[in-house]
Amino acid sequence: SYAVDCAIVDRSGKMIVVEPAEYAKFEGSDISSQEQMVRLRKTKKPVLSNVIRTVEGFDAVDLEHPVLSQGRFAGSVSVLFRPEKLFSHVLVSAMEGVPVEAFVMQKDGRVIYEQDREEIGRMIFEDPMYKPFPQLIAVMTIASKQPQGAGSYDFKQTGTEKMVKKDAHWTTVGLHGTEWRLVVMHVRAGHAVPAGASVHADALRILAESSEMKKACSRQEDTKVREILKKFYSEHYGLYSIQWLDSRGVNRCGYPEENSLINIDMKIFKSDSAKPMLDALEGRNERSFDCPLVEGKTGTFLMVPVHEGGEYLGMIYTITIKE
């Protein structure tokens, strides 16, 4: 679904067959001067380009495999694809329900995938959009030179003008010698809970006993539960998040969403917090513990059971950041 067209290219670098039919008008186009074609003829091995401006008139990535006849170079076969569609296909489902964001960058700083489509194609080291964020430029400069690493920078929270601190970790993905940096970010945890703020524990117990919460959980009304959790979060300073883990071990929802797991089965989710959370769920009693978070830092979990009559509805729990 992310492929645009396929071509047969002769030994001189001319596309002699292009499919689908809507791109057949580009048959005869000479692509021999493109960097990946020069590399292909030199090595006679498969190549992957960075994003290029194609003769078809759009930005895409070219994957070329050589065609050899009795060991001699006879041409190549090509597929053009849009990397933003490829990574969207892979990353959106992989990150579903997990409080992280991701983008993919060429080593020259070009953004080839971002959840915010407005940023796709921009050059981080040159675009005026990024000039006000020198920390971001500095971290991505390091990322362009090192295949793996981590760093922090200030940037706008997705969808808002609010400035937040983001922690980024990157690794390298690619093919046939072409490298891209896959960067995963998370908004850094908020301030430590001030002295005396632990009174939210009593409020959480009251919430677990409220008919509104019991009814919403019993009916599995995730939207209503989220509204209730959002209200609780707004009324209690210092919380990192408040969430609902249902009786089956599925973390259904939470607030704020960027600090919560959404519809994640904790029985298969690999994290340090999964086992103590499931132990608390199975025990059906209030429990508190400290545990590293997926996104970094250590959180203090307070888990309180929710019962409606004889039905066990799981746990609502808060996380505060432990300094």
Salt bridges, closest charged atoms under 4 A:
GLU35 OE2 - ARG39 NE 2.89
ASP59 OD1 - ARG53 NH1 3.20
ASP59 OD2 - ARG110 NH2 2.92
GLU101 OE2 - LYS166 NZ 3.16
GLU118 OE2 - ARG122 NH2 2.59
ASP127 OD1 - ARG122 NH1 2.97
ASP154 OD1 - LYS165 NZ 3.29
GLU161 OE1 - LYS156 NZ 3.80
ASP167 OD1 - ARG188 NH2 2.81
GLU179 OE1 - LYS107 NZ 3.54
GLU179 OE1 - ARG181 NH1 3.20
ASP202 OD1 - ARG205 NH1 2.58
GLU209 OE1 - LYS214 NZ 3.34
GLU212 OE2 - LYS224 NZ 3.15
ASP222 OD1 - ARG252 NH2 2.67
GLU235 OE2 - LYS231 NZ 2.67
ASP246 OD2 - ARG248 NH2 2.95
ASP246 OD2 - ARG252 NH1 3.17
GLU257 OE2 - ARG226 NE 2.89
ASP265 OD1 - LYS267 NZ 3.20
ASP279 OD2 - LYS275 NZ 2.94
GLU286 OE1 - ARG205 NE 2.80
ASP290 OD2 - LYS322 NZ 3.38
GLU295 OE2 - HIS186 NE2 3.78
